[in-house]
Structure formats: C-alpha cells, structure tokens
Amino acid sequence: MRTINLIPPEAALRAAARRKNFGFLVLGLLYVALLAAGFLYFQGQAGEVDDRLATQKTINQALEADIAALAAAAELEAEFVAGIAHLESTLASDIAWGRLLNDLGRVIPDRVWLESFSAQAIVDLENPASFGTVSFNGTAFDFPDAASWLRTLDSDRWPAIDTGWVLTTNQGDIFEGVSVVQFSSVGSLTDAALDERTAGRIPTVPQ
C-alpha cells in the first residue's frame, strides 16, 4: 500500500535542520566534556607534581639540617685529630725512665760499679733509630771488667741501649796495692726505651 506524506516539505526541512542542530549540540557537549576531563586529569597530574615537589623540599630541608649538624661534628673530628697529632709529637721521645733505670741495675756486671749516669731524650730526624743518648762514668777492677760493661751495652740483655762504646779509660789505685780502671762510656737510646703510654692516652671513638 502506498504511503501518502501529508507533511509540507518545509516542515520536513525544519525537522531535519533541528536534528542536525541537535547532533552538533551533542558533539559540542561531548567536546566540552572531553576538554573538562583532560583539564581535570592534567590538573591532578600537576597536583601530584606539586605534592612531590613539596615532599622533596621537606627532605632537602632535613638533609640541610643534618649537614649543618655534621659540620660541627667535622670540626670536632678535626680538633680531635689535631690533638692526637700533638700528643704523638709531644711523646715522640717519651722515655720509660723507670724501666730504663730498673734494667740498668739488673745488667751491671758484678766487678763494675757506676759513679754517674746521665741521659737525654732527643728526636733526631737524621737518625730515626736513635731516641736519645746516655752516658756513664764508672769503675771496674780491671780492663776485662770494663770490656764486659761495653759488651753489656751492646747485648740483647739491655735492648733499650745500642751502639755503646767507651770514651776514656784510666787506670789508677783506689788504695795501696789495689788498682782499678775508671772509664766513661756512651750509648744511644733505642725504641725499646720508649714508654708505651701514648696509645693509652688516645681515647677510643665509638663508631
């Protein structure tokens, strides 16, 4: 059966125009919605970046505070190291005089006695193995006895003294019929004569 359209052509054109305009309106609304969604997305991303930046600034400020605190620690460490260097320099020729004299009384030969003893601690940069000098004036009953004293200076029995030698000898009588040999001798102080108290005076720093 044939359909008869009684609507005037002008009305049909207006209806088509309205549908077309509605379509444009829908597309426009979709476009605006997409723009709004994109704006909100990038706004959120920018907010996250700002949050991360604020967090990083907080971390940086904390690190700067730690660095400032460590600066004082570094100054204290430098002062501590300088103090150790000064202590080691001061005690570089710290001789254990008590032990030295005790060993001296132990190693004197039976037929030798000392009349005087003097010593001086010296840091000799040209001879780092020597830490000072000692000198003795003594008396022995005979020249072999004086030689035994010289052997004592160079023996392992008294490692604190090395390179000992007799400077002078003089034979004379202490009373009629009894002759003796008077002598003077010198030696060098070795590192075995040093006191070991330096290490005990350096405090241990906890790690």
WOJOQUI-V572851 format. One record per residue. N is the residue number from 1. RES is the residue in one small letter. PHI is phi as a letter, one per 30 degrees, with the letter a starting at -180 (999 if undefined). PSI is psi in whole degrees, 0 to 359 (999 if undefined). D_FIRST is the distance of its C-alpha to the first C-alpha in Angstrom with 2 decimals. Layout:
n={N & N}
res={RES & RES}
phi={PHI & PHI}
psi={PSI & PSI}
d_first={D_FIRST & D_FIRST}
//
This chain:
n={1 & 2 & 3 & 4 & 5 & 6 & 7 & 8 & 9 & 10 & 11 & 12 & 13 & 14 & 15 & 16 & 17 & 18 & 19 & 20 & 21 & 22 & 23 & 24 & 25 & 26 & 27 & 28 & 29 & 30 & 31 & 32 & 33 & 34 & 35 & 36 & 37 & 38 & 39 & 40 & 41 & 42 & 43 & 44 & 45 & 46 & 47 & 48 & 49 & 50 & 51 & 52 & 53 & 54 & 55 & 56 & 57 & 58 & 59 & 60 & 61 & 62 & 63 & 64 & 65 & 66 & 67 & 68 & 69 & 70 & 71 & 72 & 73 & 74 & 75 & 76 & 77 & 78 & 79 & 80 & 81 & 82 & 83 & 84 & 85 & 86 & 87 & 88 & 89 & 90 & 91 & 92 & 93 & 94 & 95 & 96 & 97 & 98 & 99 & 100 & 101 & 102 & 103 & 104 & 105 & 106 & 107 & 108 & 109 & 110 & 111 & 112 & 113 & 114 & 115 & 116 & 117 & 118 & 119 & 120 & 121 & 122 & 123 & 124 & 125 & 126 & 127 & 128 & 129 & 130 & 131 & 132 & 133 & 134 & 135 & 136 & 137 & 138 & 139 & 140 & 141 & 142 & 143 & 144 & 145 & 146 & 147 & 148 & 149 & 150 & 151 & 152 & 153 & 154 & 155 & 156 & 157 & 158 & 159 & 160 & 161 & 162 & 163 & 164 & 165 & 166 & 167 & 168 & 169 & 170 & 171 & 172 & 173 & 174 & 175 & 176 & 177 & 178 & 179 & 180 & 181 & 182 & 183 & 184 & 185 & 186 & 187 & 188 & 189 & 190 & 191 & 192 & 193 & 194 & 195 & 196 & 197 & 198 & 199 & 200 & 201 & 202 & 203 & 204 & 205 & 206 & 207}
res={m & r & t & i & n & l & i & p & p & e & a & a & l & r & a & a & a & r & r & k & n & f & g & f & l & v & l & g & l & l & y & v & a & l & l & a & a & g & f & l & y & f & q & g & q & a & g & e & v & d & d & r & l & a & t & q & k & t & i & n & q & a & l & e & a & d & i & a & a & l & a & a & a & a & e & l & e & a & e & f & v & a & g & i & a & h & l & e & s & t & l & a & s & d & i & a & w & g & r & l & l & n & d & l & g & r & v & i & p & d & r & v & w & l & e & s & f & s & a & q & a & i & v & d & l & e & n & p & a & s & f & g & t & v & s & f & n & g & t & a & f & d & f & p & d & a & a & s & w & l & r & t & l & d & s & d & r & w & p & a & i & d & t & g & w & v & l & t & t & n & q & g & d & i & f & e & g & v & s & v & v & q & f & s & s & v & g & s & l & t & d & a & a & l & d & e & r & t & a & g & r & i & p & t & v & p & q}
phi={999 & d & d & c & c & c & d & d & e & d & d & d & d & d & d & d & d & d & d & d & d & d & d & d & d & d & d & d & d & d & d & d & d & d & d & d & d & d & d & d & d & d & d & d & d & d & d & d & d & d & d & d & d & d & d & d & d & d & d & d & d & d & d & d & d & d & d & d & d & d & d & d & d & d & d & d & d & d & d & d & d & d & d & d & d & d & d & d & d & d & c & d & c & d & d & d & d & d & d & d & d & d & d & e & d & d & c & d & d & d & c & b & b & c & c & a & b & b & b & b & d & b & c & c & d & d & b & d & d & c & c & l & b & b & b & b & b & b & b & b & d & a & d & e & d & d & d & d & d & d & d & d & d & c & c & d & d & b & d & d & c & b & h & d & a & c & d & b & b & a & c & a & c & d & a & e & i & b & c & b & c & c & b & b & b & b & a & c & d & c & d & d & d & d & d & c & d & d & d & d & c & c & d & d & c & d & d}
psi={136 & 132 & 133 & 120 & 113 & 359 & 134 & 149 & 327 & 322 & 322 & 321 & 321 & 321 & 318 & 322 & 321 & 319 & 320 & 317 & 321 & 320 & 316 & 322 & 317 & 316 & 320 & 317 & 319 & 319 & 316 & 321 & 318 & 318 & 317 & 318 & 317 & 319 & 313 & 322 & 309 & 331 & 319 & 318 & 318 & 323 & 319 & 319 & 318 & 320 & 316 & 321 & 317 & 320 & 317 & 322 & 320 & 317 & 316 & 319 & 321 & 319 & 320 & 322 & 319 & 318 & 319 & 321 & 322 & 336 & 319 & 323 & 322 & 320 & 320 & 320 & 317 & 320 & 321 & 314 & 319 & 323 & 320 & 316 & 319 & 319 & 314 & 322 & 319 & 321 & 18 & 330 & 40 & 102 & 139 & 81 & 322 & 314 & 322 & 314 & 324 & 317 & 326 & 314 & 336 & 332 & 355 & 128 & 155 & 326 & 23 & 139 & 148 & 142 & 333 & 154 & 134 & 150 & 156 & 127 & 126 & 135 & 109 & 106 & 332 & 340 & 79 & 345 & 347 & 135 & 13 & 185 & 154 & 149 & 147 & 146 & 126 & 180 & 139 & 159 & 334 & 173 & 320 & 328 & 320 & 324 & 326 & 326 & 319 & 321 & 328 & 319 & 328 & 8 & 168 & 352 & 333 & 76 & 346 & 342 & 138 & 166 & 50 & 147 & 157 & 129 & 311 & 152 & 147 & 121 & 133 & 178 & 133 & 331 & 173 & 124 & 353 & 112 & 151 & 168 & 117 & 139 & 160 & 141 & 159 & 164 & 173 & 141 & 132 & 180 & 343 & 343 & 351 & 147 & 147 & 22 & 352 & 312 & 325 & 343 & 357 & 113 & 148 & 126 & 122 & 141 & 999}
d_first={0.00 & 3.77 & 6.52 & 9.48 & 12.87 & 15.53 & 18.32 & 20.91 & 21.66 & 25.13 & 24.01 & 22.04 & 25.21 & 27.38 & 25.39 & 25.70 & 29.35 & 29.91 & 28.53 & 30.75 & 33.71 & 33.20 & 33.27 & 36.49 & 37.90 & 37.28 & 38.86 & 41.75 & 42.30 & 42.32 & 44.79 & 47.01 & 46.87 & 47.96 & 50.73 & 51.89 & 51.91 & 53.86 & 56.22 & 56.85 & 57.42 & 59.94 & 61.48 & 62.08 & 63.53 & 65.82 & 66.90 & 67.82 & 69.78 & 71.60 & 72.39 & 73.73 & 75.74 & 77.22 & 78.09 & 79.74 & 81.72 & 82.96 & 84.00 & 85.72 & 87.62 & 88.78 & 89.89 & 91.75 & 93.52 & 94.48 & 95.76 & 97.82 & 99.29 & 100.07 & 101.85 & 104.52 & 104.72 & 105.16 & 108.02 & 109.59 & 109.25 & 110.89 & 113.71 & 114.09 & 114.28 & 116.79 & 118.86 & 118.94 & 120.02 & 122.77 & 123.94 & 124.05 & 125.91 & 128.40 & 129.07 & 129.10 & 132.86 & 133.01 & 135.91 & 136.49 & 140.09 & 140.77 & 139.71 & 141.59 & 144.83 & 144.39 & 144.01 & 147.01 & 149.24 & 147.96 & 148.64 & 152.05 & 154.57 & 157.45 & 160.16 & 158.32 & 157.89 & 156.10 & 157.68 & 154.72 & 151.01 & 148.59 & 144.95 & 142.32 & 138.56 & 137.20 & 133.79 & 134.70 & 131.71 & 133.79 & 134.68 & 131.78 & 133.57 & 136.35 & 135.85 & 139.39 & 143.06 & 145.78 & 149.52 & 152.34 & 156.11 & 157.83 & 160.92 & 161.45 & 164.57 & 164.44 & 162.40 & 160.57 & 159.53 & 158.20 & 156.33 & 154.76 & 153.39 & 151.87 & 150.29 & 148.85 & 147.11 & 145.40 & 144.66 & 141.51 & 143.35 & 142.56 & 139.26 & 139.11 & 141.93 & 141.91 & 143.97 & 147.14 & 150.45 & 153.99 & 155.07 & 158.77 & 161.37 & 164.85 & 167.45 & 169.94 & 171.93 & 170.78 & 174.32 & 177.32 & 176.59 & 172.82 & 170.67 & 166.94 & 164.29 & 162.44 & 159.11 & 156.08 & 152.65 & 149.09 & 145.63 & 141.95 & 139.47 & 136.49 & 133.04 & 134.49 & 136.38 & 133.23 & 132.10 & 128.72 & 127.86 & 125.47 & 122.51 & 123.22 & 122.99 & 119.50 & 116.98 & 114.07 & 110.74 & 107.99 & 104.90}
//
